[in-house]
């Protein structure tokens, strides 16, 4: 009698492996309309990520994948060809999905309305299609960041209903394009990471309920702006330079730098500068989604004066400084800011005494 077949390790998926869409449904413990919509939303974002990842792996081989378009976006930044491609992918994926009524993107000046979806689409998707696109031409990590918000009842083309704090986000996450493509998300029930298995075309659960270490060795900041910062930030950098145990890690791509800190601990900083006192990062589709993940993973995110998730934006493309990462490391940066604040003389009004 022939021996019974024994599968070779690696030939089959582990019995506990779970796809992204399955995981969302399990997180919500429901198969109702809301759960199915969120699961479908994540699946569509994942599809956009797969298409972008495929393009990136062939960027040096296909026409119009590398370099600049010759135009600037609403923030005055030069637009890369991959920015445009990735933005078009997100539009195409959601155009007839029936899931979202509006799209808000770094690459579009105005809100992109999808009126045919509004009868059924109960959500607005806000996203940065390619974060760190300056890295594309030199084959370094880039990413996509997204935020999902409930569609307001009284919406207009100004997007006034979106100008609320990050605590109104239904879900947030990012896709990291690197040696493997990683999808990280939260719907307010912890932070979970999935890795794309190209042979299956599926994102498979890799890490569940991720926690940022309370302290980490990594600090991530563009030190080329050192003399453009306020004194407290320079004081912090001098501190880490003089103390052992710190490692500078900065790639120029927010998603890649934040992913390292999510997994290993540390702090990412993007302070305001003399030229840009509000910083460079956009609140609604960069800082707030990552802050949502950070707090879900026991980390912290702040502007230096206020928790990122408590900031009420005054416009769709509002910028904000960002300090994000391990709770102890963010607190250390804040201590330098507070110390300088205490040293400032009190502001008086009216005539001086004496």
C-alpha positions in Angstrom: 0.0 0.0 0.0 1.3 3.4 -0.9 2.2 5.8 1.8 -0.4 8.5 2.3 0.6 11.9 0.8 2.3 14.3 3.1 2.5 17.9 1.8 5.9 19.5 1.7 6.4 22.5 3.9 5.9 25.6 1.8 3.7 23.9 -0.8 0.5 25.0 0.9 -0.7 28.0 2.9 -0.6 27.6 6.6 -4.0 26.7 7.9 -4.1 29.9 10.0 -3.3 32.2 7.0 -5.9 34.8 6.3 -6.5 37.2 3.5 -7.1 41.0 4.0 -10.8 40.9 3.2 -11.4 37.9 5.5 -9.6 39.7 8.3 -11.7 42.9 8.1 -14.9 40.8 8.4 -13.4 39.0 11.3 -12.4 42.3 13.0 -16.0 43.6 12.7 -17.4 40.2 13.7 -20.2 40.8 11.2 -21.3 40.1 7.6 -23.7 43.0 7.6 -23.7 45.8 5.0 -21.2 48.0 6.8 -18.8 45.2 7.4 -19.1 44.1 3.7 -18.6 47.7 2.5 -15.4 48.1 4.6 -14.1 44.8 3.5 -14.8 45.7 -0.1 -13.1 49.1 0.4 -10.0 47.5 1.7 -10.0 45.0 -1.2 -10.2 47.9 -3.7 -7.4 49.8 -2.0 -5.4 46.6 -2.1 -6.1 46.2 -5.8 -4.8 49.8 -6.4 -1.7 48.8 -4.4 -1.2 45.7 -6.5 -1.4 47.7 -9.7 1.0 50.4 -8.4 3.4 47.7 -7.1 3.4 46.0 -10.6 4.2 49.3 -12.2 7.0 50.1 -9.8 8.7 46.7 -10.4 8.8 47.5 -14.1 9.5 51.3 -13.7 12.8 51.2 -15.5 11.4 49.1 -18.4 8.1 50.9 -19.3 7.7 54.3 -20.9 6.6 57.3 -18.9 7.2 55.6 -15.5 10.2 57.6 -14.3 10.9 61.4 -14.1 8.8 64.5 -13.8 5.7 65.6 -15.7 6.8 69.2 -15.8 3.9 70.5 -13.8 3.3 71.3 -10.1 0.6 70.2 -7.7 -1.5 72.5 -5.5 1.3 72.4 -2.9 3.8 73.8 -5.4 5.7 70.5 -5.6 7.0 69.0 -8.9 4.8 66.1 -10.0 6.4 62.8 -10.8 5.0 60.6 -13.6 4.4 57.8 -11.0 2.4 60.3 -8.9 0.0 60.8 -11.8 -0.1 57.1 -12.7 -0.9 56.0 -9.1 -3.5 58.7 -8.7 -5.2 57.6 -11.9 -5.1 54.0 -10.6 -7.0 55.0 -7.4 -9.6 56.9 -9.5 -10.1 54.0 -11.9 -10.4 51.4 -9.1 -13.1 53.4 -7.2 -14.8 55.1 -10.2 -17.5 52.4 -10.6 -17.1 50.6 -7.3 -20.3 52.0 -5.7 -18.3 52.4 -2.5 -17.1 56.0 -2.2 -18.8 59.2 -3.2 -15.7 61.4 -3.2 -11.9 61.1 -3.5 -9.4 63.5 -2.0 -5.8 63.3 -3.1 -2.6 65.1 -2.8 -2.4 65.2 -6.6 -5.8 66.9 -7.2 -6.5 70.5 -6.3 -10.2 69.9 -5.8 -12.4 67.0 -4.4 -13.1 64.4 -7.0 -16.8 63.7 -7.0 -18.3 60.4 -8.1 -22.0 61.3 -8.2 -23.0 57.9 -9.6 -21.7 56.3 -6.5 -23.4 58.6 -4.0 -26.7 56.7 -3.8 -24.8 53.7 -2.3 -21.3 54.9 -1.4 -21.3 55.9 2.2 -17.6 56.8 2.4 -14.9 59.3 1.3 -11.4 58.1 0.6 -8.5 60.5 1.2 -5.1 59.4 0.0 -1.5 60.2 -1.0 -1.1 57.9 -4.0 2.7 57.9 -3.9 4.4 59.2 -0.8 8.2 59.7 -1.3 8.0 59.7 -5.1 11.5 61.3 -5.3 12.7 57.8 -4.4 11.1 56.1 -7.4 13.8 57.1 -9.9 16.5 55.6 -7.7 14.6 52.4 -6.8 14.1 53.1 -3.1 11.0 52.5 -0.9 7.8 54.5 -1.5 4.3 54.1 -0.3 0.6 55.0 -0.5 -1.3 56.4 2.5 -5.1 56.3 2.9 -7.8 57.4 5.2 -11.5 56.5 5.1 -14.2 58.8 6.5 -18.0 58.3 6.7 -19.8 60.3 4.1 -21.6 63.3 5.6 -25.3 63.8 5.1 -24.8 67.5 4.1 -21.9 67.4 1.6 -20.8 70.1 -0.8 -17.9 70.6 -3.2 -16.0 72.5 -0.6 -15.6 69.4 1.6 -16.5 71.3 4.7 -17.8 68.1 6.3 -14.3 66.6 6.1 -12.8 69.4 8.2 -13.0 67.6 11.4 -10.4 65.9 13.6 -8.7 62.7 12.8 -10.7 60.9 15.4 -13.6 60.9 12.9 -11.6 58.5 10.6 -13.3 55.1 10.1 -10.1 53.5 9.0 -6.6 54.3 8.0 -3.5 52.6 6.7 -0.7 52.5 4.1 0.9 50.3 1.5 4.7 50.0 1.5 6.3 49.1 -1.8 9.7 47.5 -1.1 11.4 44.1 -1.3 7.9 42.9 -0.5 4.6 44.8 -0.8 3.1 45.4 2.7 -0.5 46.5 3.5 -1.0 47.9 7.0 -4.4 49.0 8.3 -6.6 49.7 11.3 -10.3 50.1 11.7 -9.9 51.1 15.4 -9.3 47.5 16.5 -5.5 47.4 16.5 -2.9 47.6 13.7 -2.4 44.7 11.4 0.1 44.0 8.5 -0.3 41.9 5.4 2.3 40.8 2.9 1.4 40.4 -0.8 2.0 36.9 -2.1 2.5 37.5 -5.8 1.8 33.9 -6.7 -1.7 34.1 -5.2 -2.3 37.8 -5.8 -3.5 38.1 -2.2 -2.4 40.1 0.8 -1.8 37.5 3.5 -1.8 38.3 7.3 1.8 38.7 8.5 1.5 40.5 11.9 -1.5 41.1 14.0 -2.1 43.7 16.8 1.2 45.4 16.3 2.6 47.4 19.2 5.2 50.1 18.8 7.9 49.6 21.4 7.7 52.3 24.2 11.3 53.3 23.2 13.4 52.7 20.2 16.9 53.6 19.0 15.8 55.1 15.6 15.3 58.8 15.0 14.2 59.8 11.6 14.4 63.4 10.4 15.9 65.4 7.6 18.9 67.0 9.3 19.6 69.0 6.2 16.9 71.4 7.6 18.7 71.7 11.0 19.3 75.5 10.7 15.8 76.1 9.5 14.2 74.6 12.7 13.3 76.3 16.0 15.8 75.9 18.8 14.0 73.0 20.7 14.3 70.7 17.7 18.0 71.5 17.3 18.5 70.9 21.1 16.9 67.5 20.7 19.2 66.5 17.8 22.2 67.7 19.8 21.0 65.5 22.7 20.8 62.3 20.5 24.2 63.1 19.0 25.7 63.2 22.5 24.1 60.1 23.9 24.8 56.5 22.9 22.1 54.2 21.6 20.6 56.3 18.9 20.7 55.6 15.2 19.8 58.1 12.4 17.4 56.5 9.9 15.9 58.8 7.2 14.9 57.7 3.7 12.9 60.6 2.4 9.7 58.5 2.3 7.4 58.9 5.2 5.8 55.5 4.8 9.1 53.6 4.9 10.4 55.6 7.9 7.2 55.2 9.8 7.0 51.5 9.1 10.5 51.0 10.6 9.4 52.9 13.7 6.1 50.9 13.9 8.1 47.7 14.0 11.2 48.7 15.9 10.4 51.8 17.8 11.8 55.3 17.7 10.6 58.7 16.5 10.0 60.4 13.2 10.0 64.2 13.1 9.0 66.7 10.4 9.1 70.1 12.1 8.1 73.4 10.6 10.9 75.5 9.1 11.5 79.2 8.7 10.2 78.9 5.1 7.4 76.5 6.0 6.4 77.0 9.6 3.5 74.6 9.3 5.7 71.9 8.0 5.4 70.0 4.7 3.1 67.0 5.5 -0.7 67.2 4.9 -2.9 66.5 7.8 -5.9 64.7 6.3 -4.1 62.2 4.1 -0.6 61.9 5.6 -0.3 62.9 9.3 -3.8 61.9 10.5 -3.9 58.4 9.0 -0.5 57.6 10.5 -1.4 59.1 13.8 -4.5 56.9 13.8 -2.2 53.9 13.4 0.3 55.1 16.0 -2.3 55.5 18.7 -3.8 52.1 17.9 -0.3 50.6 18.3 0.2 52.4 21.7 2.4 55.1 20.2 1.9 58.8 20.0 1.6 61.6 17.3 1.7 65.3 17.9 2.3 68.6 16.3 4.5 69.5 19.2 1.6 71.5 20.7 -1.4 69.3 20.1 -2.2 65.6 19.4 -2.5 65.2 15.7 -5.8 63.4 16.0 -7.2 66.4 17.9 -6.4 69.0 15.2 -9.3 70.4 13.3 -8.2 71.3 9.7 -9.2 74.5 8.1 -8.8 73.3 4.6 -8.5 70.0 2.7 -4.8 70.4 2.0 -3.8 71.8 5.4 -0.2 71.1 6.5 1.0 70.4 10.0 4.3 69.6 11.8 4.6 65.9 12.8 6.3 64.1 15.7 5.3 60.4 15.7 6.4 57.1 17.1 7.2 55.5 20.4 5.5 57.1 23.4 8.7 57.7 25.4 10.6 59.1 22.4 7.8 61.5 21.4 7.6 62.6 25.0 11.4 63.3 25.0 11.0 65.6 22.0 8.1 67.3 23.7 10.1 67.9 26.8 12.6 70.0 24.8 9.7 72.0 23.3 8.1 72.5 26.7 11.4 73.5 28.3 11.9 76.2 25.8 8.3 77.4 26.2 8.9 77.8 30.0 12.1 79.8 29.3 10.2 82.4 27.3 9.4 85.6 29.2 5.7 86.2 29.8 3.9 88.4 27.3 2.5 91.6 28.9 0.1 94.1 27.5 -0.3 97.8 28.2 2.3 100.0 29.9 5.3 98.6 31.7 5.5 99.0 35.4 7.8 101.5 37.1 
